[in-house]
Amino acid sequence: MKSTGQFINDTLQHSFLILWKEDKQKWEVGCALLKINLQADTYAEAIQSLAKAILDYKLSHEFSEIIENDKEDYLKSSK
């Protein structure tokens, strides 16, 4: 059984996060699984940067394996 920390980490690696960083006065955009880590001045720029990064991303064999393993883990845990 996964720990709470591991569950949160696994969940967040599949998430797209757009967070306001008060100290930098910038939006930070990230996705751990796709290795996206960007900054933007406006929320609109953050969304546009994220969309462009997703469209430009080259899906690797490693990425596909991670998704398939996660799918198998999910199917096993939901039985």
Steps between C-alpha positions, in 0.01 A plus 500: 500500500626846411571761764310828490813680384555253217133523397520881489827488305354252250188712460687827456738358240197462271375852574556830331559762766474874450598678819544868584837567664466817705873534562579491126177672389467236229286203413683168515384223271603142554442136424743251653419219257561712191789688664331836440619786719419848369436852628262762363402856583125454440260210543422510128870465421520211746217315321650572158845386612357179643301425184806563282720282721248215479472529121879518459568208735644191334351194665783267586494126552571564870192724526279234340634234740423719802141550383452127435644407843277754672199364311580146614547615862168684485316199358647272768410739782140548387415129518 
